[in-house]
Amino acid sequence: MSTAHETRSNLCSPFLAIAPVTGASVSVLAGSSGQSTMCSSDATSALLDEMQFDLGEGPCWEALSTRLPVLAPRVRVEENRVWPIFAQTLRSDPRNSSVRAIYAFPLVVGSLDIGAVDLYSTKEGDLTGSQVTNVLELAGLTAWQVLRRILTDGTNGIEEEDTTGAGSRREVHQATGMVLAQMNISAADAGLLLRAHAFSTGRSVREVASDIVSRQIDFSGNRNG
């Protein structure tokens, strides 16, 4: 588990610009690397992530599991049955005394679950429909950025394998083409998704490619894999 206050601020800062919130964090919740905070705009944002990692529950977990926004505009006074321990801890920990509202949004690409964006505010209040839409759109773009950074940083834990054989190359190329068609994306992004799925499941690229070709994995949103 790691935190990074503004070291990757270009991931967090755009959320502060489009929503009336005080702080933001972007976290990875899936994959062989475990949970980690990619960026946090301030210490409170980092602490909220850390609490949810430690407890195994909270708005970020709910957002990712449901693939829907989780809006808690009066988090200190409203009862929550999905993450009651987090809610209780939030209220009892004096370090979080300024937090009045929390909004979490999933980071997903196709059928791949990545993490979540957590926003908090020192004021109670609902987000408007257009604000929710804007944050969701930005979260979609951020999900791709997070994937690229995970894989570029070499923190994905993917085991390197020999794909020099003609059969292996052909299957990986075929799988990349299938992902490209399913998602209507570039070949480079299709290859990224293939590698990212290997990262998230702790498997080899060749194994994932085989499952894509045999249609056991479908990135279009049919979550077979």
C-alpha positions in Angstrom: 0.0 0.0 0.0 1.3 3.4 -0.9 0.2 7.0 -1.1 1.4 9.9 -3.2 0.3 13.4 -2.3 0.2 15.3 -5.6 3.2 13.4 -7.0 0.8 12.4 -9.8 -1.3 15.5 -9.4 -2.3 15.6 -13.0 -4.5 12.6 -12.2 -6.3 14.3 -9.3 -6.3 18.0 -10.1 -8.9 17.8 -13.0 -11.5 16.4 -10.6 -11.1 19.3 -8.3 -11.7 21.6 -11.3 -15.0 20.1 -12.4 -16.7 19.3 -9.1 -17.4 21.4 -5.9 -15.1 19.3 -3.7 -12.2 19.8 -1.3 -10.0 16.9 -2.1 -9.6 13.9 -4.5 -7.7 10.7 -4.7 -7.3 8.0 -7.4 -6.7 4.5 -6.2 -6.0 1.0 -7.7 -8.1 -1.7 -6.0 -7.5 -4.7 -8.2 -4.6 -6.6 -9.5 -1.5 -8.5 -8.2 0.0 -5.2 -6.8 -2.7 -4.9 -4.2 -4.4 -1.7 -3.2 -2.5 1.6 -3.7 -3.2 5.3 -4.0 -2.0 6.7 -7.4 -2.5 10.3 -6.3 -4.1 12.2 -3.5 -4.6 16.0 -3.4 -4.1 16.3 0.3 -3.5 14.4 3.5 -7.2 13.9 4.2 -7.8 12.3 0.8 -4.9 9.9 1.4 -6.2 9.0 4.9 -9.7 8.2 3.5 -8.0 5.8 1.0 -5.9 4.2 3.7 -9.0 3.7 5.9 -10.8 1.9 3.2 -7.8 -0.3 2.3 -7.4 -1.3 5.9 -11.2 -1.9 6.5 -11.9 -3.6 3.2 -15.1 -1.5 2.8 -16.1 2.0 2.0 -17.4 4.1 -0.9 -14.5 3.3 -3.2 -15.1 -0.5 -2.8 -18.8 -0.1 -3.4 -18.3 2.1 -6.5 -16.0 -0.5 -8.0 -18.1 -3.5 -7.1 -21.3 -1.9 -8.5 -19.6 0.0 -11.3 -21.8 3.0 -10.3 -21.2 6.3 -8.6 -21.6 6.2 -4.8 -22.9 9.5 -3.4 -22.9 10.3 0.3 -23.7 14.0 0.5 -24.2 13.9 4.3 -21.9 11.1 5.2 -21.6 12.0 8.9 -25.3 11.9 9.7 -26.7 9.4 7.2 -26.9 5.7 8.1 -25.0 3.4 5.7 -25.6 -0.4 5.6 -23.1 -1.1 2.9 -20.1 0.2 4.7 -21.1 0.7 8.3 -17.6 0.2 9.8 -16.1 2.8 7.6 -18.9 5.2 8.3 -18.5 4.7 12.1 -14.7 5.1 11.8 -15.1 8.2 9.8 -17.2 9.8 12.5 -15.0 8.7 15.4 -11.6 9.6 14.0 -10.8 13.3 14.7 -8.5 13.4 11.7 -11.6 13.2 9.5 -13.6 15.8 11.4 -13.8 18.2 8.4 -15.3 15.6 6.0 -19.0 16.2 5.4 -19.6 14.5 2.0 -17.9 11.7 0.0 -18.4 10.8 -3.6 -16.8 7.8 -5.2 -16.7 6.8 -8.9 -15.4 3.6 -10.5 -12.4 3.3 -12.7 -13.2 0.6 -15.3 -12.3 -0.1 -18.9 -14.6 -2.5 -20.6 -14.9 -5.6 -18.4 -11.8 -4.7 -16.5 -12.1 -3.4 -12.9 -9.2 -1.1 -11.9 -10.0 1.1 -9.0 -11.9 4.2 -7.9 -11.9 8.0 -7.6 -12.8 9.3 -4.2 -13.8 12.9 -3.7 -14.6 14.6 -0.4 -16.0 17.9 0.6 -16.0 19.9 3.9 -19.6 20.9 3.1 -22.7 18.8 2.9 -24.5 18.8 -0.5 -25.5 16.8 -3.5 -23.7 16.9 -6.8 -25.9 17.9 -9.8 -26.7 15.5 -12.5 -24.3 17.3 -14.9 -21.5 17.2 -12.3 -21.9 13.4 -11.9 -21.8 12.9 -15.6 -18.7 15.1 -16.0 -16.9 13.2 -13.2 -17.9 9.8 -14.7 -16.5 10.9 -18.1 -13.3 12.1 -16.6 -13.0 8.8 -14.6 -13.3 6.9 -17.8 -10.3 8.8 -19.3 -8.4 8.5 -16.0 -8.9 4.7 -16.0 -6.9 4.5 -19.2 -4.1 6.7 -17.8 -3.9 4.6 -14.6 -3.6 1.4 -16.7 -0.7 2.9 -18.7 1.1 4.1 -15.6 0.8 0.8 -13.9 2.2 -1.1 -16.8 4.8 1.5 -17.7 6.1 1.7 -14.1 6.6 -2.1 -14.2 4.5 -2.6 -11.0 2.1 -4.9 -12.7 3.6 -8.2 -11.6 3.1 -9.8 -15.0 5.5 -12.7 -15.4 7.5 -12.3 -18.6 7.1 -15.3 -20.9 8.5 -16.5 -24.1 6.2 -15.4 -26.9 8.7 -15.8 -29.6 7.1 -18.9 -31.0 4.9 -18.4 -34.1 1.9 -19.9 -32.4 2.2 -17.6 -29.4 2.6 -14.5 -31.5 -0.3 -15.5 -33.7 -2.6 -16.0 -30.8 -1.6 -12.8 -29.1 -2.1 -10.9 -32.3 -5.5 -12.5 -32.9 -6.6 -11.7 -29.3 -5.4 -8.1 -29.8 -7.5 -7.9 -32.9 -10.6 -9.3 -31.1 -10.2 -6.7 -28.3 -9.8 -4.0 -30.9 -13.1 -5.0 -32.5 -15.0 -5.4 -29.2 -14.0 -2.0 -27.8 -13.5 0.0 -31.1 -10.1 1.2 -29.9 -6.6 1.3 -31.4 -4.3 -1.7 -31.6 -2.0 -0.1 -29.0 -4.9 0.3 -26.5 -6.1 -3.2 -27.3 -2.7 -4.6 -26.4 -2.7 -2.5 -23.3 -6.0 -4.0 -22.2 -4.7 -7.5 -22.8 -1.7 -6.8 -20.6 -3.8 -5.1 -18.0 -6.1 -8.1 -17.7 -3.0 -10.2 -17.1 -2.0 -7.7 -14.4 -5.4 -7.8 -12.7 -5.6 -11.6 -12.6 -1.9 -12.4 -12.1 -1.8 -14.5 -15.2 0.5 -14.4 -18.3 -0.3 -12.5 -21.4 -0.3 -15.7 -23.4 -2.9 -17.3 -21.1 -5.2 -14.3 -21.3 -4.8 -14.2 -25.1 -5.9 -17.8 -25.3 -9.0 -17.1 -23.3 -9.9 -14.2 -25.5 -9.5 -16.3 -28.6 -11.7 -19.0 -27.1 -14.2 -16.3 -26.1 -14.0 -17.0 -22.4 -13.0 -13.3 -22.0 -15.0 -10.5 -23.6 -13.9 -6.9 -23.1 -17.1 -5.4 -24.6 -18.7 -5.4 -21.1 -19.7 -9.1 -20.9 -17.8 -10.0 -17.8 -17.1 -13.6 -18.5 -13.4 -13.3 -17.4 
